[in-house]
């Protein structure tokens, strides 16, 4: 029951900090969990989780600090004056501290638990035995693959893979050998679950996780949403090939738990919600009575999936009371996510035609 209580603490305390508006209390929460963070013994311990969201935190602070009629004049251009206000600085500090508090709470608890303990806790809270078994097995496989990856460093790239750049997929629809490479990963994953009635769901969840570890398409830029080119085809393949009525939701939920427990993602438990929601929306889209193998539909599904993939940022922005102008700044990020999601349709089409 201890592991279940830890997970409940993440949910209750992590959500609870967003209702606190006292800067001193929030700083106390951060300080307390920083001490716990320093005490926790875990080889994966790192402050990278804060570094990953540094720009988001800075934007939260600045948008609040600059959105009030201020007392401190920074810049004057004719009739336009840029100012800071004391109230805005305080509001920005409070909002930034809420996010930092949630991240520290999440990291401290996650680092105090082994991956298996997290799954045990989820099982106590209602995770089905089948999903639990799938997650346990995937964690074992991923650990093995990490070891192989470490030993295989320095090997040359496959020429056929290297010829295709992400810009070719995005702008020209060129996909080269990428669908075959993804199918190899799915086939490999499916072979690990031959005795499982939900082999397709399990294989898709494993493949989503392996995409984080194994580079299938070199040349993908560090642009928002670039992994959508690979993630969407895998999830859609699982939905199309599985007999499970809500395969996408199950793949998303399992993938979310795996990503959270393994330290992927930037926003803690919101990552689980994001993946589960992505799977659920794709499930709904694939129940629409149209020809689902048409390129336009697969691009539409991928684009909508890309939009869902930024739900964590949008939800946090709403919770933290960001002004409407913030979403204009977020627009290029949204466009990039949707564009890469739509481009995934070029890969999804040949992938779902592969015989399992």
C-alpha positions in Angstrom: 0.0 0.0 0.0 3.0 2.3 0.5 3.6 2.6 -3.2 -0.1 3.5 -3.8 0.1 6.2 -1.2 3.1 7.7 -2.9 1.2 7.9 -6.2 -1.8 9.4 -4.4 0.6 12.0 -2.9 1.8 12.9 -6.4 -1.8 13.5 -7.5 -3.1 15.3 -4.3 0.0 17.4 -3.6 0.9 18.0 -7.2 -2.6 19.3 -8.0 -3.0 21.0 -4.6 -0.1 23.4 -5.2 -2.1 25.0 -8.0 -4.6 26.2 -5.4 -2.0 27.9 -3.3 -1.4 31.6 -3.8 1.0 32.4 -1.0 4.5 32.9 -2.3 6.1 32.0 1.0 4.2 28.8 1.3 5.1 27.8 -2.2 8.8 28.5 -1.6 8.5 26.4 1.5 7.1 23.5 -0.5 9.9 23.9 -3.0 12.6 24.1 -0.3 11.2 21.0 1.5 11.1 18.9 -1.6 14.5 20.1 -2.7 15.9 18.8 0.6 14.2 15.5 0.0 15.5 15.5 -3.6 19.1 15.9 -2.3 18.5 13.0 0.2 17.0 10.5 -2.3 19.6 8.0 -3.5 19.0 7.3 -7.2 21.6 7.1 -10.0 19.2 8.8 -12.3 18.8 11.9 -10.1 19.3 15.1 -12.0 17.9 18.7 -12.2 17.4 18.3 -15.9 13.6 18.2 -15.3 13.8 21.9 -14.4 16.1 22.7 -17.3 13.7 21.1 -19.8 11.0 23.6 -18.9 13.2 26.7 -18.3 11.7 28.7 -21.2 8.2 27.8 -20.2 8.8 29.0 -16.6 10.5 32.2 -17.9 7.6 32.9 -20.2 5.1 32.3 -17.4 6.9 34.8 -15.2 7.4 37.5 -17.9 3.9 37.4 -19.2 2.5 38.1 -15.8 5.1 40.6 -14.9 4.6 42.6 -18.1 0.8 42.3 -18.3 0.0 44.8 -15.6 0.0 48.6 -15.7 3.4 48.9 -14.1 5.4 51.2 -11.9 8.8 50.4 -13.5 9.3 51.8 -17.0 11.5 49.6 -19.2 11.0 51.0 -22.7 9.1 53.8 -24.4 8.4 54.0 -28.1 6.2 57.0 -29.0 2.8 56.2 -27.3 3.8 52.6 -26.3 5.4 52.0 -23.0 6.7 48.7 -21.7 6.5 48.4 -17.9 6.9 46.1 -15.0 4.6 46.1 -12.0 5.2 44.9 -8.5 1.9 43.0 -8.6 2.9 41.4 -11.9 6.3 40.4 -10.5 4.6 38.8 -7.5 1.9 37.1 -9.7 4.6 35.7 -12.1 6.7 34.4 -9.2 3.6 32.6 -7.7 2.6 31.0 -11.0 6.2 29.9 -11.8 6.6 28.5 -8.2 3.3 26.5 -8.6 4.8 24.7 -11.7 8.2 24.2 -10.0 6.5 22.8 -6.9 4.5 20.3 -8.9 7.7 19.2 -10.7 9.7 18.8 -7.5 6.9 16.8 -5.8 6.7 14.5 -8.9 10.4 14.0 -9.2 11.0 13.3 -5.5 8.4 10.6 -5.4 9.3 9.1 -8.7 13.0 8.9 -7.8 12.1 7.2 -4.4 10.4 4.4 -6.3 11.8 1.7 -8.6 9.9 1.3 -11.9 8.3 -1.9 -10.6 7.2 -0.2 -7.4 5.4 2.4 -9.4 3.5 -0.2 -11.4 2.7 -2.1 -8.1 1.2 1.1 -6.7 -0.9 1.7 -9.9 -2.1 -1.9 -9.6 -3.3 -1.2 -6.0 -5.1 1.8 -7.4 -7.0 -0.2 -10.1 -4.6 -0.9 -12.9 -5.6 -4.2 -14.5 -3.4 -7.2 -14.1 -3.1 -7.5 -17.9 -1.8 -4.0 -18.3 0.4 -4.4 -15.3 2.0 -7.5 -16.8 2.5 -5.7 -20.1 4.2 -2.8 -18.4 6.4 -5.1 -16.3 7.5 -7.0 -19.4 8.1 -3.8 -21.4 10.3 -2.4 -18.7 12.4 -5.6 -18.7 12.8 -5.4 -22.5 13.6 -1.7 -22.5 16.3 -2.3 -19.9 17.8 -4.9 -22.1 17.6 -2.7 -25.2 19.3 0.2 -23.3 22.2 -2.2 -22.6 22.5 -3.2 -26.2 22.4 0.4 -27.3 25.3 1.2 -25.0 27.4 -1.6 -26.4 26.5 -0.7 -30.0 27.8 2.9 -29.9 30.0 4.0 -32.7 28.5 1.7 -35.4 27.8 3.2 -38.8 24.4 4.3 -40.1 22.5 2.5 -42.7 22.9 4.4 -46.0 19.2 3.9 -46.9 18.1 5.5 -43.6 20.5 8.4 -43.8 19.2 9.6 -47.2 15.9 10.6 -45.8 15.7 13.8 -43.8 12.7 15.0 -41.8 12.2 18.0 -44.2 11.7 15.4 -47.0 8.9 13.8 -45.1 7.4 17.1 -44.0 7.6 19.0 -47.3 7.8 16.3 -50.1 6.2 13.2 -48.5 9.4 11.2 -49.1 9.6 8.4 -46.6 12.3 6.1 -47.9 12.7 3.0 -45.6 11.2 4.5 -42.5 7.9 2.5 -42.6 9.9 -0.8 -42.9 12.1 0.3 -40.0 9.1 1.0 -37.9 7.5 -2.3 -38.9 10.6 -4.1 -37.9 10.3 -2.6 -34.4 6.7 -3.5 -34.2 7.4 -7.1 -35.3 10.3 -7.4 -32.9 8.0 -6.1 -30.1 5.1 -8.4 -31.1 7.5 -11.3 -30.9 8.0 -10.6 -27.2 4.2 -11.0 -26.5 3.3 -14.1 -28.4 1.3 -15.6 -25.5 -0.5 -12.3 -24.7 -4.1 -11.9 -26.1 -3.4 -8.2 -26.4 -0.1 -8.7 -28.3 -0.8 -5.8 -30.7 -1.5 -3.3 -27.9 1.6 -4.5 -26.0 3.8 -4.4 -29.1 2.6 -0.9 -30.0 3.2 0.3 -26.4 6.7 -1.1 -26.5 7.4 0.4 -29.9 6.3 3.8 -28.7 8.8 3.5 -25.8 11.6 2.2 -28.0 11.2 5.2 -30.3 12.7 7.2 -27.4 15.7 4.9 -27.3 16.4 3.8 -30.9 16.9 6.3 -33.7 14.9 5.1 -36.7 15.0 8.2 -38.9 18.2 10.2 -38.7 18.0 13.9 -39.5 14.9 14.7 -37.4 15.4 18.2 -36.1 15.1 19.3 -32.5 11.8 21.0 -33.5 8.6 20.7 -31.5 6.6 17.6 -32.5 9.3 16.0 -34.6 8.7 12.6 -32.9 5.0 12.8 -34.1 6.3 11.5 -37.5 7.1 8.2 -35.8 4.7 8.0 -32.8 1.4 8.6 -34.8 2.0 5.7 -37.3 2.8 3.3 -34.4 -0.3 4.2 -32.5 -2.5 4.2 -35.5 -1.1 0.8 -36.7 -2.0 -0.6 -33.2 -5.6 0.7 -33.5 -6.1 -0.6 -37.0 -4.6 -4.1 -36.4 -6.0 -4.7 -32.9 -9.3 -6.3 -32.2 -9.6 -4.3 -29.0 -12.4 -1.8 -29.3 -10.4 1.0 -27.5 -6.8 -0.1 -28.4 -5.6 3.5 -28.8 -6.7 4.4 -25.3 -5.0 1.3 -23.9 -1.8 2.0 -25.9 -1.8 5.6 -24.8 -2.4 4.8 -21.1 0.3 2.2 -21.0 2.8 4.4 -22.9 2.0 7.3 -20.6 2.7 5.2 -17.4 5.9 3.9 -19.0 7.1 7.4 -20.0 6.4 8.8 -16.6 7.9 5.9 -14.6 11.1 6.0 -16.8 11.5 9.8 -16.4 10.5 10.9 -19.9 8.3 13.9 -20.4 8.4 17.4 -18.9 5.2 17.7 -16.9 5.1 14.7 -14.6 1.7 12.9 -14.4 0.2 15.2 -17.0 2.2 13.1 -19.5 0.1 10.1 -18.6 -3.1 12.1 -19.3 -1.6 13.4 -22.5 -0.8 10.0 -23.9 -4.1 8.5 -22.8 -6.1 11.4 -24.3 -4.1 11.0 -27.6 -5.1 7.3 -27.8 -8.7 8.1 -26.9 -9.0 10.8 -29.6 -7.5 8.5 -32.2 -9.9 5.8 -31.2 -12.8 8.1 -31.8 -11.4 9.3 -35.2 -11.1 5.7 -36.4 -14.7 5.0 -35.6 -15.8 7.6 -38.2 -17.4 5.8 -41.2 -15.0 6.8 -43.9 -12.2 5.1 -45.8 -9.5 5.1 -43.1 -6.7 4.1 -45.5 -7.0 7.3 -47.5 -4.0 9.6 -47.2 -6.1 12.7 -46.4 -7.7 10.9 -43.4 -4.4 9.6 -42.1 -2.9 13.1 -42.3 -6.0 14.6 -40.6 -5.7 12.0 -37.8 -2.0 12.7 -37.4 -2.5 16.5 -37.3 -5.3 16.2 -34.7 -3.0 13.9 -32.8 -0.2 16.5 -32.9 -2.7 19.0 -31.5 -3.5 16.7 -28.6 0.2 16.3 -27.9 0.5 19.9 -26.7 -2.5 19.5 -24.4 -0.2 19.6 -21.3 1.2 23.0 -22.2 -2.2 24.4 -23.0 -3.8 23.0 -19.8 -1.0 24.4 -17.7 -1.3 27.8 -19.4 -5.1 27.9 -18.6 -4.5 26.8 -15.0 -1.8 29.4 -14.5 -4.0 32.1 -15.9 -1.9 33.0 -18.9 -3.2 36.0 -20.9 -4.5 35.5 -24.4 -1.3 36.9 -26.0 0.6 33.9 -24.6 -1.3 31.6 -27.0 0.0 33.8 -29.9 3.5 33.1 -28.8 2.6 29.4 -28.5 1.2 29.4 -32.1 4.5 28.5 -33.9 4.9 25.6 -31.5 1.3 24.4 -32.2 1.8 24.7 -35.9 5.0 22.6 -35.7 3.3 19.9 -33.7 0.3 19.7 -36.1 2.5 19.8 -39.2 4.7 16.9 -38.1 1.6 15.0 -37.0 0.0 15.5 -40.4 3.3 14.5 -42.2 3.1 11.2 -40.3 0.3 10.2 -42.7 2.8 9.6 -45.4 4.4 6.9 -43.2 1.2 5.6 -41.7 -0.4 4.7 -45.1 2.2 2.1 -46.2 2.7 1.0 -42.6 -0.9 -0.1 -42.1 -0.8 -2.0 -45.4 2.0 -4.2 -44.0 0.7 -7.7 -43.2 1.2 -8.4 -39.5 
